[in-house]
Each structure stands twice: as C-alpha cells, then as structure tokens.
Amino acid sequence: EAQVTQNPRYLITVTGKKLTVTCSQNMNHEYMSWYRQDPGLGLRQIYYSMNVEVTDKGDVPEGYKVSRKEKRNFPLILESPSPNQTSLYFCASSYDQDLGTDTQYFGPGTRLTVL
Amino acid sequence: AQTVTQSQPEMSVQEAETVTLSCTYDTSESNYYLFWYKQPPSRQMILVIRQEAYKQQNATENRFSVNFQKAAKSFSLKISDSQLGDTAMYFCAFMKARRGAQKLVFGQGTRLTINP
C-alpha cells in the first residue's frame, strides 16, 4: 500500500530534550516536506527536500533541522524543543512535477506537546 | 509571497443541503494549482479536489465541485447533498506550477459541521 508513515503519532516531552520525528514514504517520491498545523494558521511549511542530500528552509524553519540521507526517509529533528513548538506535524511527499504528477500525500500526523 | 484566505472559520448545515466554502488567494504567478483538502477528526489530510489555473473548466469530483474565478482570485468549494461524513475541517491551498516549487500555502481552514 502506497503511504507516508510518521512516528511517533503522539509525543509529550519537556523543554530542551532533543527529539526526532521520523517520516518514511514507499512511493519513490523525490519531494518531501514537513508542515506544522496550528489553530487559526492552517499548515505552514517548515523544511523541504527536492532529493537526497538536497534540503531547504520553508516558511517557519527556526528550531528545526532535517536530513535526507535516503530517498524514502526525511526525519524532523528538534534539538532543543520549546513550548512554542507544541503543534501537529505532518510529513508530505510527491513526485517532481516534471514527471507529471504533483499531488502531495500526507502522513497521519504527529501530535507534539512540549512542557 | 502567496497568501490564501478562508473567511469562514465555521459553518453548519443540515444533512442533504448544499454548502459553499469560500477561498480567496493572492499571487502574481500566472500558472499554479489550487486544492481543497479535508481533515476529519482522524486528522488525516485528504485531497478533495484540485484545479489547474490554466484550465477554464471547473473541477468536479462526485458531490464536490469548485467555482474557480481566476480574475477575481477566488476558489470556492461546493458540496452537494451533504452527508454526515463530510463533517471536517476544510483547507484551501495554493501551489506554484514550477519545478521544485511544491510548497503548499494553506488557508486558515473552515470547520464544517453537517447536522442530522
């Protein structure tokens, strides 16, 4: 089954304790990205990657890191989480548009609470 | 920068009625895509419908259709014969039609409730 998976689905942590949210897709997609969803703000892009070893900042990158060592995986790293990073996080993936499809597939979301 | 605005934070209709969700956007791009996503209580983001800006014909997917007004930069979603399962948060989103520019810019969302 074609899908984007995220782990964990729920996480409660404390300020300053490093954490990683994993994202994996099995569709051989080139493009992957992370979004955060906050009430009244919709979803905003944090980071994206156009291919292996190619990453760039989105609209709200402060406090986050990413890596793309393999095509299928795109982990989101919070080196020192703070309460303002409490949010719902989504990973998404898609083909490059040159291949004819641009629909983004979303993971199930990760609810993060930083105390 | 592109912006997407959904002016209706919440809407509520009776089952089987027709409801229209509004969305306006701002861009200087000539070619782009517009989307409506549905987010039910499960939080999963589900693509409802998409529209290519170069196409004049409005997209339709079963009970879902859009009214795309390019000059007015308006992209509303009409749900016909609404069902209880349509209860969800709905997001309008914009994406440039350029290689490597696959960022979705989302509106604030409209919470739609279908009442029995």
Interface residues (C-beta under 8 A of the other chain):
Chain A: Y31 S33 Y35 G40 L41 G42 L43 R44 Q45 Y48 M50 G58 D59 L88 F90 A92 S94 D96 Q97 D98 D102 T103 Q104 F106 P108 G109 R111
Chain B: V4 P9 Y33 S42 R43 Q44 M45 L47 R50 F91 A93 M95 A97 R98 R99 G100 Q102 K103 L104 F106 G107 Q108 G109
